[in-house]
Amino acid sequence: MAGPFNWIAQVVSVSAFNVRTLPQRVGSSLTAVLGIAGVVAVMVGVLSIAQGIQRTMERSAAPENVLVLRGGATTEMMSGLSGDDVRFISEAPGIARDGDGALASSELFVIINLLKKSTRTDANVPLRGVTRQAADVHNGFRIIEGRMFEWGLNEVVVGVGAAREFEGLEVGSSIEVAREQWPVVGLFEADGGISETEIWVDAAVLQPAYRRGNSYQSVYAKLESPDAFQAFKDALTADPRLNVKPMREADYHAEQSSMLRGLVRGLGSLIAVVMGIGAIFGALNTMYTAVASRAREIATLRALGFHAGPVVISVLFESLLLALVGGMIGAGLAWLAFDGFTAATLNFTSFSQVTFAFEVSPSLLVLGTVFAMLIGFVGGLFPAIRAARLPIASALREQ
């Protein structure tokens, strides 16, 4: 048993020696740490965009919320439902009801043009026509400033995300809709969901403004329970009077954002790989310098009976330690700089803006730190092997 314990003792001794000599190499070590920190900060920051978009979509719908579009439609923009269609849908089994009837909102979805505050460029902003049941159907809707619009009047309420990102949406201002000025009378929240990107108006007012007649594009409804979805879907798809596509609202939002999330994650991964390669070269340079500066010490240890294995592990340990410090610094910087930062981007499926908050989640912080450790491992592996293979006699003669 003396052999394994002796081997471990050698690893501890050489690793401790390497750590104690770090202040002598503070310049090169700091370069490696900061390089890795930069890689991690950028990677986590970019990926937090996709995480924020995903969380926004998840907050947009409760498990019992459903959406009905015309059969074959993939977005609300492509859908169309008649007045009779929405009446048949609201009578379907499984929809929750209160004293005012079915919790189903027949809605219109159009796009208006506004300016982004940050860039002063044109942006497509969703304008949604809703019915009285919308406040009970859409998750977490509540007026936080001003009041709800009057039904039958050309008034709008604005989501907090839209008001934050686009110009002219403060309570008391007005926006141009169908060549007329419609006053903004209220500001609303919706539990951080996608509705906060939208502007809401009475659907009965929006229909004639856009010459839609008695037609809608979607029906949002709340079921009695999530388990009622299959019966609800079967009833609608089996009804010969209807050609509709029922789906869970959460599934719809996930599908709508999948392209955008995939693009951001792909870009983030590409940036991380490119920057990571640069950081690996930095780590290689640091560790090769460290090995070269301690060639005599390493040769002395080998001459005293230290094995090659502990030398390899000690150099790897130093590299991983520097990478860990860099990863933690980068993750911390990303959290401070990006977590909760709000922005708006184009949803490629609806061609409208969606506002969201960057989310630096614990899983992203762990991912960034693991990526840093991978850089440290690759950057330290070859210098560690070189240290173990140093010829003892020639290394002892080095000045």
N, C-alpha and C positions, 0 to 999 in steps of 0.2 A: 504493500500500500504506500510505501515511501515514494515510489516513482511518480504516481499521479499527483500526490500532494506537493512534491518538489516542483513538478512542472507548473502547477497552479501558482505556487509561490514565486516562481520565476516570472510568470505573466504579470502578477501583481507588482512585483518589484520594478520590472522594466517599464510598465505602464505608468507607475507613480513617478519614476524618474523622468519620463517624457513630459508628463504634465507639469512637473516642477520647473522644467526648462522652457516652458512656453513663453514666459516673460522675455526670454532672450531672443525670441523670434516673433515679437508682437506685431511687427509690420506685416510680414507675410501671412501670419495667422489671421490678422484682422482683415486683410484683403480677401482671404477665402471666406471668412465668416460673413462679411458684407455682401460679397458676390452671391452666396447662397441665400442670404436674407432677401436680396432683391428679387431673385428668381421666385422664391416662395411668395413674397408679397404680391407680385404681379399675377402669378398663377391663381392664388386664392382670390384676388380681387376680380379677375375675369370670371372665374367659375361662380363667384357669388352673384353675378348677374343672372346666370341660369337658375341658381338656387332661389333667387328672389322672385323671378318670373314664375317658377313652379309653385312657390308658396302663395303667391298672389292668386294663382288659379285654384289652389286647394282651398283657400279661404272663400272662394266665390260661391260655393254650393254646399249645402248640407246633404247627407246621404239620401234623404227623402225627396230631394229636388229633382225634377225631370224637365226635359225640353222636348218639344215636338216641332219638327220641320216638315216641309213637303217631301214626299218620297224622292230619293235620289239626290237631294240637296246636301251639300257638305258644310255650308255656312248659312248664316241668316241672310246674307246678301243675296244668295242664290235661291232662297226659299220664297214661297208665296202661298198664302192660305186665304180662303174666302171667309166671309162672315158665317156661313153655314158650317164650314169646317171647324172653326174655333168653337162654335156652339156644340157640335157633336163631341169634340174633344173634351170640353168642360163637363160633359155628362158621363164621361167614361167612369167605370168602376175603379175604386182605389184612390181617387182624388180626395184630399181632406176638404172638409167643409166647415163653415162657421155660420153665424146668423145671417150673413149677407150672401151666402151661396158658396159655390166651389172656389177653392183657393187656386185660381188659374188666371193668369194675366196674358191677354192677347197683345202682342207688341209689334211695333215697327222699328226698323233699324236703318238709319240713313247716316251719311257722312257730311259734315260741314268743314269748312276750311278756317283755321285759326292760326295765329302766330305762336311759335314756341318762345317762351321767355328767354331761354338760355342762348338761342342762336338767332332769333328774329327771322326764322325761316317758316315757310308754310308747313302746316301739319294737318292731317286728316283726323278729325275728332268725332267720336260716335255721338249721335243724337238719337235717343231712344224714346219712342212714343209708348206710353204704358197706360194701363187701366187701374182702377181703384184698388185692385187686389195686389198690385205690384209690391207695395210696402210690406205685405205679409208673406210674399213668395220669395223675394230676393233676400239673401242672407244679411241680417244685421242692419237693415236700412233705418236710418234715423237722421232727422234734421238737427244740425248742430249750430246753425246760424240762419237768421231770417225765418222764413216760413215755407210751407209746402205751396206749390203753385195752385191757383184756383182752377178747378175743372171747368173746361170750356173757354178758358182765356189763353191768349198767347203769352204765357209765362213759363219760365224754366227754372229748374233747380239743378245745381252743378255738384258733381262729386269732388271731394277734397283733392284727389289726385289731379284731376283736370284743372282745377283752380290753381293748383301749385305750379303746374307746368306750362299753362297756356295763358296768353294775355286776354284781358277784357272779360274775365269770368268772376269778378268780385261781386258780392251782393250789392245791388243798386246800379250796376252797369247794365248794358244790353248787348245782345248779339244779333247779327243779321241772319235771318232764316227766311228763305223764299222771298228775298228782297224786301223784307220788313224787319223792323227792330223789335226783338222780343226781350223784355226785361228779365234779369236774373234776380229772383226773389228769395232764394235759399241755397244753403250749402249742406250737403249730406255726406255721411259716412256709411260704409257697408262692410265693416269688419275687415278692412284691408283688401277686399276682393276687387275683381276687375270692374265692377259697377262704379267704383270710385273714379274711373277714367272717363265716365260718360256724363252726358247732359240729358236730363229727363224732362219730358213734356207730356201733356195729355195726348194720347193716341188719337182721340177724336178731333183734336185740333191739327195734329200733324198730317192726318189723312188728306184733307182738302188742300193743305198747303203744298203737298207734293202730288196732288191729283191721284191719290191711291184708291179713291172710292171706299167701298166697304171691304177692305182687304188688309191682311196683316202678313207678317213674315214668320212669326214664331208664336208658340204658346209656352210660357213658363208656368209650371204647376208644382204644388207641394202635395205629396202623397200622404196617406194615413200612416204609413211606415215604409222603410226601405224595402221590406219584403213584398210590398204590394206592387212593385214595379212590373214583374213578369205578367201578372193578371192584367194590369193596365196596358202594357204593350200588346199582349195577345188580343185584347178587346179592340184596340184601335186598328191593328194590322188585319184583323178578320172582318172589320166593318166594310162592306162593299161600297159605302158612300164616301170612303176616305182613301186617299193615297198619301200616307204620312210616314214619317220616320221618328218614332219615339226613342229617346235615349236618356240615360242619366246625365244630369247637367255637369257633374264632375268629369265624366268621360268626354263630353263635348269640349270642355275647356282644356283638358289634357291633350286632346287631339289637335285643337286649334293652336296650341303653343308648342307642339312637339318639334316643328321645323325650326322655330326660333331658338328653343333650348338646345337642339342638336347643333345648330350653327355656332352658338356661343361656346358650348362645351368643346366642339371641335377646334375652334379658334384658340380657346384657352389651353387646350392640350398641346397644340402646335407651338404656341408661344413658350409654354413650359419646357417642351423638348428642346427647342432651339436655344433658349437661354440656359437650360440645364447643361447642354453640351459645353457652353462657354464656362459655366461654373465648374464643371468637371476638370477642364483644363486648368482652371485656377487652383483647384484643389490638388491636382497632380503636381503643379509647379511648387506649391507650398510644401507638400510632403516630400518631393524629391529634394528640395532645398534643405528640409529638416534632416533627412537621411544623410545627405552629403555633409552637413555641418557636424553631424554626430558620428561620422564614420569610425573614428578612433574609439569612441565610447562603446559603440556597438561591437567592434572587433575585440575590445578588451573583455566585454561581457562574454562573448563567444569563447575567448581563450580561457576564461575562468570556469567554463563548463556550461554556460547557458545554451539551451537548445535553440534551433532556428524557429521553431513554432512560436514560443513566447515572444520572440522579436517581431515576427509577422503580426501577431495579435496586438502587440503594444502599439505598433505603427497604425494599424487599422483602428484601434481604440482612440488614438489621438485624432485621426481624421474624422471618425464618427462623432467624437465629442465636439469638434469645431463645427461639424455639420448640424448637430443638434442645437447648438447655441444659435447658429445662423438661422435654422428653421424656426426656432421659437421667436427670435427677433422679427423675422419676416412675417410669421403668422400674427404676432402681436401688432405689427404695423398695419397689416391688412385689416385686422379687426377694428383698429382705431380709425383708419382712413375710410373704410368702405361700409362697415356694418350700419345699416339704416339709411345710407345715402340714397336719395330718391332720384329717379330719372324716368324718362319716357323713351320708348323705341317703337318701331313699326312692327305690327303683327302682320306677317306676310300672307296669312290666310284671309284676314278681313280687310287688309290694306288700311288699317286705322291704327292710331297710336294706342299704346297700353302703358300706363304708368305703374311703377313698381318700386320697391325698396331693395337695395342690395342686401343679401343675407349671408353673413359669414357665420355659418353654422359650426358647431363642434366637429362634425364629420369633416368639414373642409379644413379646419385647423389641423386635425389629425392627418388628413391626406397631405397637406403641405409639409408637415413635419416628417412624415414617412418619405416623401419625395426628396427632402433635404438629406435624410439619412442614406437614401439610395445614391445620391450624388457623392456623399462622403465616402461610402463604401467603394464605389468605382474609382473615385479619385485617390483613395488610399491603398487600393489593392496592389497595384504595380510597384509603387514605391516600397510597400511592405515586403514584397517578394525580393526586390532588389536589396533591401537591407539584410534579408536573411542570407543572400547569396554573396555578400561582400567577402572577397578573399581576406582571411584574417591577417596574413603576413603583410600584404601590401597596405591594408587599411591601417595597421599599427604604425607604419612608417609615415603616414600622412601628417602634415603639420597643421 
